[in-house]
Amino acid sequence: MKNQIPELFQQKYGKPHEASYFAPGRVNLIGEHIDYNGGLVMPCAITSGTWLYLATNNNGLIRFASANFEDYTEIPVQNQYQKTGKEWYNYPLGVINELQKEDWKCSGIDLFYYGNIPIGSGLSSSASIEVLTAFALNEFFQLGVDKLSLVKLSKRVENDFIGVNSGIMDQFAIAFGEARKAIILNCDTLKHKMVDCNLGDYSLAIINTNKHRELADSKYNERVEECQQALNALRQEININYLCDLNAEKFALHSHLITDETVLKRATHVVKENDRVHAAAKVLNDGNLEEFGRLMYASHQSLRELYEVSGKELDAIVDFCATYPNVIGARMTGAGFGGCAIALLKKGYEEDFAKHLSEDYFNKIGYHATIYVQDIGDGPRKL
């Protein structure tokens, strides 16, 4: 489809495009539900993503079209814009709104998007559109905005314009992604470093449960509150800002202060998951994919038993992966209660894996999962 975009642009706008850009989606490799506890996440960019073709116009209009949606919209250039409904073009419109606050004067522009990130899969299609639009307009109009500022701008779009109270990991991972690299990121301070993540004979299989996640938001808020309870209990003896200020050894010395069994389970996951991120960085730098795979399985077990944010769908996928000889690691990724799992799958077994996983999942769950095979890719770029 992406090869047809220049022709589709010409058909829609009656002229050729002037420039084209790409931004990837992202996935979190390990480090789940610890970002709001001062911990580290390890996301990477993937090879699927979003393309944008654009040109200026003299009509005083911002025009949006996409190969993925039938909606075509044109909006007169204004000083300020507001979200309208749930249409996809609110994401790029929000970016334009934020850039205009930074004194960019938009006189008219034609935009045509195409994406191959499955909508609602947990691979950040919305953040990909936001970062792509910000990066492209910054490059095309030579606005001189640095990459980190574009990330923060894109997060403001998600939070303030769209109205979703999400963190900064998605936009950051997309903007700073590098091929064969993972990012170790503190979502609070934004301190980060790149870690070698050459998958060699393996690919990243992303498995969408296709389950609607109606419980995710309420359970997410519940987990945040439980972690705060654990932190308050520990502060009776020690001065810490976050649960992840402790490693497992130090946590064990003070965990008796947490008298609620459920709250103790939550805190135990948080501390040990943060330790797993540190361990994962080391084994990836050493090229030890088998050990990284074991850390993935341990992460999922902790999310399943201690943090209780998995579910039968995600567990069915990871349980199958544990029995499949050409997978060396698997875990749920994201908030949980549906969404996606990821697996390290040996190259050459993609069709066999998809066939047998689909059969097993359907037998257990009653509907099909969807499998996408990806590599770790680069961040946004001009084409």
Secondary structure, DSSP 8 states (H G I E B T S, - for coil): -GGGHHHHHHHHHSS--SEEEEEEEEEEEE--S-GGGT-EEEEEEEEEEEEEEEEE-SSSEEEEEESS----EEEE--S-----TT-TTHHHHHHHHHHHHTT-----EEEEEEE-S-TTSSS-HHHHHHHHHHHHHHHHTT----HHHHHHHHHHIIIIII-----SHHHHHHHH--TTEEEEEETTT--EEEEE---TTEEEEEEE-----TTHHHHHHHHHHHHHHHHHHHTTT---SSGGGS-HHHHHHHGGG---HHHHHHHHHHHHHHHHHHHHHHHHHTT-HHHHHHHHHHHHHHHHHTS----HHHHHHHHHHHH-TTEEEEEEESS-SSSEEEEEEETT-HHHHHHHHHHHHHHHHSS--EEEEE-B----EE-
